[in-house]
Amino acid sequence: MADPPQTTFRLYPAVHLGAGCAIGDFVIIGEPPQGADPGMLATYIGPAATIRSHTVIYAGNTIGSGFQTGHGALIRESNIIGDAVSVGSHSVIEHHVVIEDGVRIHSQAFVPEYTILKTGCWIGPRVVLTNAPHPRCPEISRCIKGPTIEPGAKIGANATVLPAITIGRNAVVGAGAVVTRDVPPETVVVGNPARVVKGISALTCPYDFIAGPYAHLPDNG
């Protein structure tokens, strides 16, 4: 009979895992941020989490049930993350981010500090959210603010969203768009700079599988 596999992940002190969590190889949970000693900040991860290999989760996070990461995700300290949240491979979540229930963040996305991702929003692969209007300004700490992505909004692959922007409820940001101003709810924006081209009710399925991909949404007129 083969020997049992060796534990290859690291849990720092004051890490609290719910029942049924699966932790992959070379995962680190509870990494202390600069200026903190190991165990100084408690870390809570709810039940039934799947933390895949090479993920690093810093101390001070509070994470709900059913959390999942891809491989090599990085989650910095002091975030509030709800239930059924998924963070894709090699994505980066900076500190002091709020992520509500059911958010999906695809691979290689960047979510900076002081961003708010509301219930059920969707962040596509290689999306970059930003939070500094003038990087390296000596007063940057007074104005740094990430975007707010409202419930059900969807941001397509390779899009960039500037600091403090609000993407409205159920809005769709096209792939590669550069969003320089707030996006109204229920609209589709594309281009650089992004502009409104239609409402989401005008979107159709290119394969005729369904009349409209978002016709089911309760707020879609």
Backbone as CSV, one residue per row, in Angstrom:
resi,resn,N_x,N_y,N_z,CA_x,CA_y,CA_z,C_x,C_y,C_z
1,MET,0.845,-1.188,0.000,0.000,0.000,0.000,0.889,1.250,0.000
2,ALA,0.516,2.236,-0.837,1.304,3.452,-0.931,1.176,4.272,0.336
3,ASP,2.220,5.000,0.651,2.170,5.897,1.802,1.160,7.007,1.542
4,PRO,0.518,7.524,2.609,-0.427,8.634,2.422,0.300,9.863,1.899
5,PRO,-0.373,10.688,1.083,0.287,11.878,0.541,0.685,12.845,1.651
6,GLN,1.807,13.500,1.468,2.266,14.470,2.448,1.508,15.786,2.278
7,THR,1.316,16.473,3.393,0.678,17.781,3.346,1.665,18.794,2.799
8,THR,1.287,19.474,1.737,2.207,20.408,1.104,1.680,21.832,1.122
9,PHE,0.595,22.107,1.819,0.117,23.486,1.950,0.494,24.015,3.324
10,ARG,0.381,25.344,3.487,0.762,25.972,4.748,-0.385,26.798,5.284
11,LEU,-0.763,26.540,6.528,-1.759,27.334,7.243,-1.059,28.066,8.376
12,TYR,-1.132,29.385,8.363,-0.581,30.173,9.458,-1.507,30.095,10.675
13,PRO,-1.047,30.554,11.832,-1.931,30.613,13.002,-3.138,31.516,12.743
14,ALA,-4.214,31.225,13.473,-5.462,31.994,13.409,-6.180,31.878,12.069
15,VAL,-5.949,30.763,11.371,-6.720,30.446,10.166,-7.825,29.489,10.561
16,HIS,-9.058,29.830,10.191,-10.227,29.031,10.555,-10.911,28.569,9.272
17,LEU,-10.922,27.260,9.045,-11.521,26.679,7.854,-12.816,25.983,8.208
18,GLY,-13.853,26.194,7.403,-15.100,25.486,7.594,-14.985,24.032,7.168
19,ALA,-16.035,23.286,7.451,-16.037,21.861,7.132,-15.981,21.635,5.630
20,GLY,-15.272,20.579,5.248,-15.285,20.138,3.860,-14.451,20.961,2.913
21,CYS,-13.501,21.731,3.412,-12.631,22.501,2.520,-11.574,21.597,1.892
22,ALA,-11.281,21.831,0.630,-10.237,21.098,-0.086,-9.117,22.069,-0.417
23,ILE,-7.911,21.773,0.078,-6.767,22.666,-0.074,-5.722,21.984,-0.939
24,GLY,-5.323,22.622,-2.047,-4.379,22.031,-2.977,-2.931,22.179,-2.533
25,ASP,-2.042,21.591,-3.320,-0.611,21.657,-3.028,-0.090,23.091,-3.096
26,PHE,0.839,23.399,-2.203,1.579,24.662,-2.207,0.685,25.883,-2.011
27,VAL,-0.463,25.678,-1.401,-1.326,26.789,-1.010,-0.799,27.391,0.292
28,ILE,-0.900,28.713,0.411,-0.563,29.417,1.648,-1.791,30.207,2.081
29,ILE,-2.242,29.989,3.318,-3.399,30.711,3.844,-3.001,31.363,5.167
30,GLY,-3.287,32.661,5.265,-2.967,33.399,6.477,-1.640,34.130,6.422
31,GLU,-1.068,34.287,5.239,0.181,35.035,5.089,0.045,36.419,5.739
32,PRO,0.915,36.781,6.681,0.758,38.089,7.332,1.176,39.215,6.395
33,PRO,0.380,40.282,6.326,0.802,41.431,5.527,1.961,42.163,6.202
34,GLN,2.559,43.067,5.475,3.683,43.821,6.019,3.283,44.518,7.315
35,GLY,4.107,44.370,8.343,3.851,44.995,9.629,3.046,44.159,10.599
36,ALA,2.580,43.001,10.168,1.793,42.120,11.042,2.572,40.841,11.321
37,ASP,2.436,40.335,12.540,3.050,39.065,12.899,2.123,37.913,12.532
38,PRO,2.662,36.712,12.333,1.802,35.556,12.055,0.749,35.375,13.144
39,GLY,-0.502,35.214,12.733,-1.592,35.014,13.667,-2.190,36.280,14.229
40,MET,-1.633,37.440,13.920,-2.176,38.699,14.448,-3.552,38.986,13.877
41,LEU,-3.755,38.643,12.598,-5.041,38.861,11.944,-5.682,37.506,11.659
42,ALA,-6.887,37.315,12.161,-7.589,36.055,11.930,-8.096,35.981,10.493
43,THR,-8.126,34.764,9.969,-8.601,34.494,8.615,-9.704,33.452,8.691
44,TYR,-10.840,33.745,8.072,-11.992,32.842,8.114,-12.389,32.460,6.692
45,ILE,-12.486,31.167,6.445,-12.971,30.652,5.164,-14.092,29.677,5.469
46,GLY,-15.255,29.888,4.857,-16.424,29.085,5.145,-16.327,27.671,4.621
47,PRO,-17.363,26.887,4.857,-17.335,25.478,4.467,-17.330,25.283,2.957
48,ALA,-16.841,24.093,2.567,-16.894,23.614,1.177,-16.099,24.483,0.214
49,ALA,-15.031,25.084,0.684,-14.154,25.844,-0.210,-13.248,24.891,-0.977
50,THR,-12.880,25.298,-2.189,-11.883,24.592,-2.985,-10.787,25.585,-3.322
51,ILE,-9.624,25.424,-2.693,-8.494,26.336,-2.883,-7.436,25.569,-3.664
52,ARG,-7.288,25.885,-4.936,-6.418,25.091,-5.798,-4.953,25.510,-5.666
53,SER,-4.083,24.676,-6.201,-2.651,24.754,-5.942,-2.063,26.137,-6.227
54,HIS,-1.082,26.488,-5.403,-0.287,27.711,-5.517,-1.073,28.983,-5.252
55,THR,-2.275,28.880,-4.724,-3.018,30.056,-4.297,-2.430,30.591,-2.998
56,VAL,-2.371,31.911,-2.870,-1.931,32.562,-1.634,-3.052,33.470,-1.146
57,ILE,-3.493,33.242,0.088,-4.524,34.059,0.716,-3.912,34.691,1.963
58,TYR,-3.858,36.001,1.992,-3.274,36.708,3.124,-4.200,36.663,4.340
59,ALA,-3.651,37.065,5.468,-4.410,37.093,6.716,-5.442,38.224,6.710
60,GLY,-6.439,38.068,7.569,-7.426,39.113,7.756,-8.601,39.065,6.806
61,ASN,-8.694,38.013,5.996,-9.837,37.868,5.102,-10.984,37.146,5.791
62,THR,-12.198,37.549,5.440,-13.400,36.835,5.849,-14.108,36.394,4.574
63,ILE,-14.184,35.068,4.378,-14.651,34.492,3.115,-15.794,33.531,3.418
64,GLY,-16.849,33.595,2.631,-18.029,32.778,2.869,-17.893,31.350,2.375
65,SER,-19.033,30.675,2.311,-19.056,29.260,1.942,-18.939,29.084,0.430
66,GLY,-18.460,27.902,0.036,-18.409,27.558,-1.376,-17.417,28.364,-2.190
67,PHE,-16.435,28.929,-1.542,-15.423,29.730,-2.242,-14.538,28.830,-3.100
68,GLN,-14.157,29.322,-4.281,-13.263,28.556,-5.153,-12.199,29.458,-5.741
69,THR,-10.995,28.916,-5.868,-9.973,29.589,-6.655,-9.469,28.642,-7.730
70,GLY,-8.956,29.238,-8.803,-8.170,28.475,-9.752,-6.764,28.306,-9.196
71,HIS,-5.821,27.996,-10.062,-4.441,27.790,-9.643,-3.703,29.128,-9.614
72,GLY,-2.935,29.341,-8.551,-2.080,30.512,-8.491,-2.788,31.831,-8.269
73,ALA,-3.973,31.828,-7.700,-4.658,33.081,-7.382,-3.973,33.752,-6.186
74,LEU,-4.015,35.078,-6.143,-3.468,35.852,-5.030,-4.559,36.731,-4.458
75,ILE,-4.796,36.585,-3.151,-5.823,37.363,-2.475,-5.168,38.048,-1.280
76,ARG,-5.076,39.356,-1.343,-4.408,40.106,-0.294,-5.304,40.215,0.946
77,GLU,-4.865,41.014,1.912,-5.464,41.014,3.247,-6.733,41.864,3.339
78,SER,-7.502,41.579,4.393,-8.597,42.452,4.857,-9.704,42.634,3.834
79,ASN,-10.053,41.564,3.133,-11.188,41.593,2.215,-12.396,40.930,2.847
80,ILE,-13.565,41.336,2.391,-14.827,40.703,2.771,-15.384,40.040,1.514
81,ILE,-15.489,38.724,1.531,-15.903,37.948,0.360,-17.095,37.086,0.741
82,GLY,-18.150,37.139,-0.054,-19.390,36.443,0.272,-19.362,34.977,-0.099
83,ASP,-20.566,34.405,-0.212,-20.738,32.991,-0.528,-20.664,32.767,-2.044
84,ALA,-20.225,31.551,-2.411,-20.245,31.084,-3.808,-19.490,32.028,-4.744
85,VAL,-18.358,32.521,-4.294,-17.497,33.382,-5.107,-16.406,32.525,-5.736
86,SER,-16.067,32.819,-6.986,-15.037,32.088,-7.705,-13.998,33.074,-8.239
87,VAL,-12.725,32.763,-7.998,-11.618,33.596,-8.458,-10.731,32.728,-9.346
88,GLY,-10.566,33.112,-10.602,-9.874,32.276,-11.573,-8.371,32.244,-11.401
89,SER,-7.740,31.354,-12.141,-6.304,31.149,-12.064,-5.522,32.434,-12.355
90,HIS,-4.539,32.702,-11.493,-3.605,33.815,-11.651,-4.284,35.182,-11.602
91,SER,-5.465,35.246,-11.029,-6.077,36.551,-10.774,-5.545,37.115,-9.473
92,VAL,-5.582,38.454,-9.366,-5.086,39.153,-8.185,-6.207,39.992,-7.592
93,ILE,-6.490,39.756,-6.312,-7.439,40.569,-5.554,-6.617,41.319,-4.515
94,GLU,-6.560,42.637,-4.611,-5.806,43.413,-3.640,-6.590,43.544,-2.333
95,HIS,-6.117,44.371,-1.413,-6.695,44.435,-0.069,-7.883,45.395,0.019
96,HIS,-8.683,45.213,1.061,-9.850,46.053,1.346,-10.830,46.092,0.166
97,VAL,-11.070,44.929,-0.385,-12.049,44.754,-1.455,-13.290,44.088,-0.859
98,VAL,-14.455,44.482,-1.337,-15.720,43.837,-0.956,-16.246,43.078,-2.167
99,ILE,-16.444,41.777,-1.999,-16.971,40.929,-3.068,-18.209,40.230,-2.531
100,GLU,-19.358,40.522,-3.097,-20.604,39.965,-2.595,-20.860,38.573,-3.169
101,ASP,-21.996,37.987,-2.778,-22.305,36.601,-3.126,-22.371,36.395,-4.638
102,GLY,-21.903,35.221,-5.066,-22.106,34.778,-6.435,-21.285,35.487,-7.485
103,VAL,-20.247,36.214,-7.095,-19.408,36.906,-8.074,-18.473,35.903,-8.743
104,ARG,-18.282,36.071,-10.050,-17.366,35.216,-10.814,-16.268,36.090,-11.388
105,ILE,-15.023,35.808,-11.018,-13.865,36.519,-11.529,-13.036,35.515,-12.328
106,HIS,-12.884,35.755,-13.616,-12.167,34.807,-14.460,-10.649,34.975,-14.327
107,SER,-9.918,34.218,-15.109,-8.463,34.130,-14.972,-7.756,35.428,-15.348
108,GLN,-6.656,35.695,-14.644,-5.738,36.792,-14.917,-6.390,38.166,-14.801
109,ALA,-7.439,38.269,-14.013,-8.054,39.568,-13.760,-7.314,40.276,-12.625
110,PHE,-7.409,41.603,-12.601,-6.808,42.405,-11.539,-7.883,43.266,-10.899
111,VAL,-8.034,43.098,-9.578,-9.035,43.840,-8.807,-8.291,44.622,-7.724
112,PRO,-8.204,45.937,-7.830,-7.394,46.708,-6.891,-8.128,46.987,-5.585
113,GLU,-7.371,47.518,-4.613,-7.943,47.829,-3.318,-9.074,48.855,-3.437
114,TYR,-10.008,48.754,-2.505,-11.169,49.645,-2.404,-12.089,49.543,-3.621
115,THR,-12.199,48.333,-4.145,-13.180,48.007,-5.187,-14.360,47.305,-4.544
116,ILE,-15.542,47.473,-5.130,-16.743,46.791,-4.663,-17.337,46.008,-5.830
117,LEU,-17.447,44.706,-5.669,-18.079,43.837,-6.667,-19.375,43.309,-6.064
118,LYS,-20.484,43.728,-6.619,-21.770,43.399,-6.018,-22.326,42.079,-6.554
119,THR,-23.409,41.644,-5.942,-23.944,40.293,-6.106,-24.069,39.880,-7.574
120,GLY,-23.471,38.748,-7.893,-23.683,38.124,-9.188,-23.008,38.807,-10.357
121,CYS,-22.132,39.774,-10.122,-21.467,40.374,-11.276,-20.404,39.425,-11.816
122,TRP,-19.941,39.711,-13.009,-19.076,38.787,-13.763,-17.919,39.569,-14.342
123,ILE,-16.695,39.149,-14.012,-15.481,39.827,-14.457,-14.739,38.871,-15.390
124,GLY,-14.598,39.244,-16.650,-14.016,38.360,-17.649,-12.512,38.230,-17.522
125,PRO,-11.915,37.336,-18.318,-10.474,37.116,-18.253,-9.681,38.355,-18.652
126,ARG,-8.601,38.591,-17.899,-7.656,39.687,-18.151,-8.297,41.060,-18.041
127,VAL,-9.412,41.163,-17.361,-9.981,42.481,-17.056,-9.074,43.193,-16.057
128,VAL,-8.897,44.491,-16.253,-8.108,45.304,-15.327,-9.001,46.413,-14.772
129,LEU,-9.231,46.356,-13.469,-9.884,47.453,-12.761,-8.787,48.315,-12.144
130,THR,-8.993,49.630,-12.086,-7.953,50.522,-11.581,-8.511,51.396,-10.460
131,ASN,-7.598,52.002,-9.675,-8.060,52.775,-8.517,-7.273,54.040,-8.250
132,ALA,-6.294,54.376,-9.077,-5.447,55.534,-8.824,-5.587,56.532,-9.972
133,PRO,-6.239,57.680,-9.758,-6.388,58.642,-10.860,-5.061,59.226,-11.328
134,HIS,-4.110,59.376,-10.411,-2.796,59.907,-10.760,-1.740,59.116,-9.990
135,PRO,-1.263,57.995,-10.543,-0.303,57.159,-9.825,0.925,57.945,-9.377
136,ARG,1.378,57.652,-8.173,2.550,58.238,-7.533,2.344,59.682,-7.084
137,CYS,1.143,60.210,-7.218,0.850,61.525,-6.640,1.044,61.448,-5.128
138,PRO,1.644,62.458,-4.491,1.879,62.383,-3.051,0.609,62.344,-2.213
139,GLU,-0.534,62.712,-2.782,-1.806,62.680,-2.054,-2.684,61.510,-2.480
140,ILE,-2.086,60.511,-3.138,-2.902,59.435,-3.713,-3.691,58.682,-2.658
141,SER,-3.176,58.572,-1.443,-3.889,57.813,-0.415,-5.220,58.442,-0.042
142,ARG,-5.409,59.716,-0.364,-6.653,60.404,-0.021,-7.744,60.220,-1.071
143,CYS,-7.374,59.774,-2.257,-8.380,59.696,-3.320,-8.443,58.331,-3.993
144,ILE,-7.672,57.367,-3.517,-7.648,56.065,-4.166,-8.998,55.371,-3.982
145,LYS,-9.563,54.913,-5.077,-10.881,54.260,-5.024,-11.065,53.416,-6.271
146,GLY,-11.389,52.135,-6.075,-11.657,51.261,-7.199,-13.069,51.427,-7.728
147,PRO,-13.386,50.754,-8.818,-14.740,50.797,-9.358,-15.758,50.097,-8.460
148,THR,-17.009,50.407,-8.702,-18.136,49.675,-8.119,-18.863,48.989,-9.272
149,ILE,-18.929,47.675,-9.211,-19.606,46.894,-10.244,-20.929,46.432,-9.657
150,GLU,-22.021,46.952,-10.171,-23.339,46.704,-9.595,-23.828,45.280,-9.909
151,PRO,-24.873,44.834,-9.196,-25.341,43.450,-9.361,-25.635,43.090,-10.817
152,GLY,-25.163,41.918,-11.206,-25.468,41.385,-12.521,-24.694,41.980,-13.671
153,ALA,-23.856,42.987,-13.424,-23.082,43.574,-14.515,-22.014,42.593,-15.001
154,LYS,-21.648,42.727,-16.266,-20.701,41.807,-16.893,-19.648,42.606,-17.644
155,ILE,-18.375,42.278,-17.401,-17.277,43.007,-18.019,-16.496,42.034,-18.883
156,GLY,-16.444,42.308,-20.186,-15.841,41.390,-21.134,-14.326,41.349,-21.053
157,ALA,-13.748,40.336,-21.666,-12.312,40.079,-21.616,-11.506,41.293,-22.052
158,ASN,-10.397,41.523,-21.328,-9.424,42.562,-21.659,-9.948,43.982,-21.518
159,ALA,-11.104,44.172,-20.919,-11.598,45.523,-20.675,-10.809,46.168,-19.543
160,THR,-10.754,47.506,-19.566,-10.121,48.292,-18.515,-11.145,49.283,-17.976
161,VAL,-11.248,49.348,-16.656,-12.201,50.252,-16.013,-11.413,51.223,-15.137
162,LEU,-11.604,52.519,-15.349,-10.863,53.540,-14.627,-11.357,53.686,-13.177
163,PRO,-10.582,54.394,-12.346,-10.927,54.499,-10.920,-12.298,55.124,-10.686
164,ALA,-12.929,54.660,-9.610,-14.166,55.242,-9.071,-15.351,55.162,-10.030
165,ILE,-15.227,54.423,-11.120,-16.323,54.248,-12.066,-17.370,53.317,-11.471
166,THR,-18.643,53.581,-11.777,-19.727,52.663,-11.438,-20.268,52.030,-12.715
167,ILE,-20.269,50.712,-12.739,-20.884,49.957,-13.847,-22.268,49.557,-13.363
168,GLY,-23.303,50.036,-14.029,-24.667,49.882,-13.543,-25.178,48.453,-13.558
169,ARG,-26.246,48.243,-12.838,-26.880,46.933,-12.706,-27.159,46.324,-14.079
170,ASN,-26.721,45.081,-14.263,-26.973,44.290,-15.473,-26.337,44.862,-16.737
171,ALA,-25.521,45.895,-16.618,-24.857,46.447,-17.801,-23.844,45.438,-18.356
172,VAL,-23.510,45.614,-19.632,-22.531,44.763,-20.294,-21.435,45.651,-20.878
173,VAL,-20.181,45.387,-20.500,-19.023,46.093,-21.041,-18.360,45.169,-22.052
174,GLY,-18.250,45.619,-23.291,-17.709,44.788,-24.351,-16.233,44.483,-24.162
175,ALA,-15.784,43.401,-24.775,-14.385,42.996,-24.700,-13.478,44.109,-25.198
176,GLY,-12.411,44.371,-24.459,-11.425,45.360,-24.859,-11.825,46.805,-24.647
177,ALA,-12.986,47.064,-24.078,-13.431,48.435,-23.862,-12.574,49.124,-22.803
178,VAL,-12.470,50.439,-22.900,-11.824,51.256,-21.881,-12.897,52.184,-21.313
179,VAL,-13.279,51.931,-20.077,-14.421,52.624,-19.480,-13.910,53.830,-18.703
180,THR,-14.283,55.027,-19.174,-13.792,56.275,-18.590,-14.863,57.045,-17.844
181,ARG,-16.101,56.565,-17.912,-17.195,57.236,-17.196,-18.210,56.193,-16.759
182,ASP,-19.096,56.561,-15.857,-20.093,55.627,-15.341,-20.927,55.042,-16.483
183,VAL,-21.300,53.778,-16.296,-22.113,53.074,-17.286,-23.530,52.926,-16.735
184,PRO,-24.552,53.400,-17.457,-25.916,53.289,-16.950,-26.365,51.834,-16.838
185,PRO,-27.310,51.561,-15.951,-27.858,50.204,-15.858,-28.465,49.757,-17.179
186,GLU,-28.451,48.437,-17.408,-29.164,47.819,-18.526,-28.662,48.260,-19.898
187,THR,-27.407,48.731,-19.984,-26.887,49.178,-21.268,-25.673,48.354,-21.674
188,VAL,-25.331,48.457,-22.962,-24.132,47.827,-23.518,-23.180,48.928,-23.941
189,VAL,-21.921,48.862,-23.488,-20.920,49.844,-23.899,-19.758,49.119,-24.567
190,VAL,-19.176,49.758,-25.595,-18.029,49.194,-26.308,-17.079,50.321,-26.669
191,GLY,-15.833,49.965,-26.992,-14.893,50.908,-27.568,-13.969,51.583,-26.581
192,ASN,-13.136,52.493,-27.114,-12.169,53.267,-26.345,-12.216,54.719,-26.818
193,PRO,-12.793,55.599,-26.007,-13.458,55.344,-24.729,-14.796,54.649,-24.945
194,ALA,-15.215,53.886,-23.952,-16.458,53.131,-24.083,-17.657,54.063,-24.231
195,ARG,-18.576,53.670,-25.095,-19.792,54.454,-25.324,-20.984,53.501,-25.360
196,VAL,-22.131,54.020,-25.016,-23.348,53.216,-25.035,-23.767,52.990,-26.483
197,VAL,-24.032,51.721,-26.834,-24.470,51.414,-28.195,-25.889,50.853,-28.240
198,LYS,-26.372,50.316,-27.144,-27.722,49.755,-27.123,-28.078,49.408,-25.698
199,GLY,-29.332,49.032,-25.489,-29.745,48.457,-24.227,-29.582,46.949,-24.256
200,ILE,-29.507,46.325,-23.104,-29.301,44.878,-23.103,-30.486,44.124,-23.689
201,SER,-31.654,44.749,-23.694,-32.813,44.074,-24.291,-32.656,43.898,-25.791
202,ALA,-31.741,44.664,-26.418,-31.520,44.545,-27.859,-30.544,43.435,-28.221
203,LEU,-29.899,42.832,-27.239,-28.959,41.751,-27.526,-29.703,40.490,-27.942
204,THR,-29.176,39.806,-28.946,-29.783,38.569,-29.418,-28.750,37.453,-29.405
205,CYS,-29.212,36.227,-29.414,-28.324,35.076,-29.435,-27.870,34.817,-30.873
206,PRO,-26.567,34.771,-31.154,-26.109,34.545,-32.530,-26.408,33.145,-33.039
207,TYR,-26.791,32.237,-32.145,-27.058,30.854,-32.539,-28.542,30.510,-32.485
208,ASP,-29.367,31.495,-32.171,-30.824,31.305,-32.112,-31.246,30.260,-31.082
209,PHE,-30.447,30.104,-30.028,-30.843,29.195,-28.957,-31.909,29.817,-28.050
210,ILE,-31.946,31.135,-27.996,-32.818,31.846,-27.068,-33.131,33.199,-27.691
211,ALA,-34.280,33.761,-27.370,-34.671,35.040,-27.973,-33.706,36.155,-27.588
212,GLY,-33.331,36.197,-26.320,-32.410,37.212,-25.840,-31.660,36.685,-24.624
213,PRO,-30.336,36.854,-24.559,-29.562,36.252,-23.491,-29.899,36.775,-22.115
214,TYR,-30.453,38.021,-22.052,-30.756,38.603,-20.730,-32.233,38.949,-20.588
215,ALA,-33.074,38.337,-21.420,-34.507,38.604,-21.330,-35.101,38.144,-20.011
216,HIS,-34.433,37.209,-19.344,-34.935,36.664,-18.096,-34.701,37.580,-16.908
217,LEU,-33.857,38.607,-17.067,-33.504,39.428,-15.913,-34.707,40.228,-15.444
218,PRO,-34.947,40.277,-14.119,-36.151,40.940,-13.613,-36.190,42.420,-13.886
219,ASP,-35.017,43.076,-14.014,-34.988,44.508,-14.233,-34.915,44.873,-15.716
220,ASN,-34.872,43.876,-16.568,-34.739,44.143,-18.000,-36.086,44.499,-18.605
221,GLY,-36.222,45.735,-19.039,-37.482,46.163,-19.617,-37.623,45.744,-21.058
